[in-house]
Amino acid sequence: DFPATSRDSTLPNNFSVAGDIVLIRVEIVDKSGMLVPTANNKVYFEMKGHGKFLGFGNGNPSSHESDKPFKNGFKQGSRSAFNGLARVVVASKVTPQFSESE
């Protein structure tokens, strides 16, 4: 089935102190909400709030994509999924938004 959306893990309730760092797992899922292990969709990230992205990853040892945020003062970036997964590192008081390209 073609991946329908991406899903991120929930931020902890106490993620509000300046300097907090959280690793967020992003999953590409199908219409039934199941992980698509073959997905390599490009996922775009945009920061809403008073935080910043510290980096992105996907676990693919042969990937040459940048691990660093690339636009708007650490507020935007992108990363391709690998085996249906990607990782985002964020710092303090954030509500990240996720979108994917087909």
Legacy VTK file of the C-alpha trace (Angstrom):
# vtk DataFile Version 3.0
C-alpha trace
ASCII
DATASET POLYDATA
POINTS 102 float
0.000 0.000 0.000
1.251 3.522 -0.756
2.258 5.473 2.359
-0.599 7.769 3.313
0.906 9.914 6.058
3.668 10.297 8.591
3.313 9.861 12.319
5.491 11.305 15.036
5.941 10.226 18.626
4.294 12.296 21.300
6.335 14.969 22.997
6.564 14.476 26.764
4.338 16.721 28.907
7.338 18.216 30.696
9.063 19.287 27.455
8.985 22.991 28.224
12.148 23.906 30.087
14.657 25.874 28.020
17.419 23.529 26.947
15.336 20.320 26.965
16.325 18.001 24.114
14.004 15.329 22.718
14.531 12.646 20.067
11.402 12.227 17.943
10.798 9.087 15.902
8.911 9.736 12.647
7.111 6.809 11.003
5.721 6.606 7.469
2.422 4.755 7.797
-0.238 3.483 5.409
-3.970 4.217 5.489
-4.408 1.589 8.209
-1.787 3.208 10.425
0.763 0.439 9.821
4.458 1.242 9.370
5.578 0.980 5.721
9.065 -0.578 6.033
9.921 0.099 2.373
9.079 3.819 2.478
11.796 6.338 1.708
9.604 9.439 1.473
11.204 12.846 1.928
9.835 14.346 5.149
9.866 18.130 5.603
10.016 19.666 9.059
8.969 23.117 10.205
9.337 24.417 13.730
6.414 26.224 15.339
7.227 27.887 18.646
10.345 28.894 20.541
12.533 25.915 19.798
14.957 24.759 17.162
15.999 21.644 15.299
19.379 20.299 16.270
19.522 17.586 13.626
17.874 14.907 11.520
18.661 11.268 10.856
17.335 8.069 9.348
19.817 5.299 10.176
20.852 4.803 6.544
24.642 4.395 6.536
24.857 5.226 2.819
22.806 8.450 3.014
24.618 11.657 2.058
21.835 14.006 3.179
22.757 16.720 5.632
22.033 16.009 9.295
21.733 19.753 9.980
18.730 22.079 9.680
19.103 24.111 6.500
16.725 27.067 6.558
15.276 29.873 8.624
17.599 29.789 11.646
17.200 26.092 12.554
13.404 26.262 12.032
13.138 24.149 8.828
14.718 21.048 7.347
14.102 17.742 5.615
15.228 14.140 5.620
14.331 11.025 3.652
12.927 8.125 5.618
14.847 4.841 5.665
12.868 1.637 6.151
9.878 3.855 6.908
11.615 5.762 9.729
13.344 9.065 10.384
14.617 10.804 13.509
14.452 14.453 14.557
16.382 16.066 17.409
14.635 19.153 18.803
15.434 21.577 21.614
12.969 23.235 24.031
9.365 24.444 23.740
8.453 23.194 20.275
5.546 21.842 18.288
7.088 20.344 15.146
4.949 19.914 12.019
5.595 17.045 9.600
4.744 16.685 5.933
5.903 14.372 3.170
6.404 14.515 -0.556
5.324 11.758 -2.897
LINES 1 103
102 0 1 2 3 4 5 6 7 8 9 10 11 12 13 14 15 16 17 18 19 20 21 22 23 24 25 26 27 28 29 30 31 32 33 34 35 36 37 38 39 40 41 42 43 44 45 46 47 48 49 50 51 52 53 54 55 56 57 58 59 60 61 62 63 64 65 66 67 68 69 70 71 72 73 74 75 76 77 78 79 80 81 82 83 84 85 86 87 88 89 90 91 92 93 94 95 96 97 98 99 100 101
